[in-house]
């Protein structure tokens, strides 16, 4: 990671200042590893929510699952229970769909790390109802530790980019997509520092 951040810094002076002012990127160093299924459930819960709110709801769901988020345990939770925990009807449907796909082995969720092609992982997961690019991006960055994911659909990444480059106007995802090209194959790390810039 030190070599990667040094490489990114050599390509862009403004990013270099952000990198120098913050701790070393932690992508790929998960201190509290969880299963891929658990990570996906947490990502779905986090959609369009503040971090604290998402954490609170996730912990309620984990409690409903008896302290362990597995496909079988999640499948046994009713929609009413989930809603009382703060999960919307749409997210309940998505989470149950992921659980069903895992149980039926429609998708071998806990073997996804073995697939080298990021596009293949994205294709499999987005085939499930309610699983969109943002959820997949977060999963691939924080769970699989993939280094070249560019989550332009994430508001925090866009706001961070705007701050780093002192932009007076909001940047569109399509424009940011093009801006990220020069940082291949380390765009996940650039995104991570965009989030840090907001802090």
TAZI-V632645 format. One line per field, one symbol per residue. ss: DSSP state (H for helix, E for strand, C for the rest). phi: phi as a letter, one per 40 degrees, with the letter a starting at -180 (. if undefined). burial: 1 if it has 24 or more other ideal C-beta (glycine too) atoms within 12 Angstrom, else 0. A space follows every 50 residues. Layout:
BEGIN
ss = ???
phi = ???
burial = ???
END
This chain:
BEGIN
ss = CHHHHHHHHHHCHHHHHHHHHCCCCCCCCCCCCCCHHHHHHHHHHHCCCC HHHHHHHHHHHHHHCCCCCCHHHHHCCCHHHHHHHCCCHHHHHHHHHHHH HHHCCCCCHHHHHHCCCHHHHHHHHHCCCCCCHHHHHHHHHHHCCCCCCC CCCCHHHHHHHHHHCCCCCCCCHHHHHHHHHHHCCCHHHHHHHHHHHHC
phi = .ccccccccccacccdcccccbccdbdgbccbcbcccdccdcccdcdfbc dccccccdcccccccggbcbdcccccccccccccchcccccdcccccccc ccccgdbcdcbccccccdccccccccccdgcbdcdcdcccccccgccbbb cccccccccccdcdcfccbcccdcccdcccdcbdcbcccccdccccccc
burial = 00011001100101100110010010110000001111111111111000 00010011001101100011101110100001001110001101111110 11000010110100000100110111010111111111111111111111 1111111101111110000010000100110010011111111111100
END
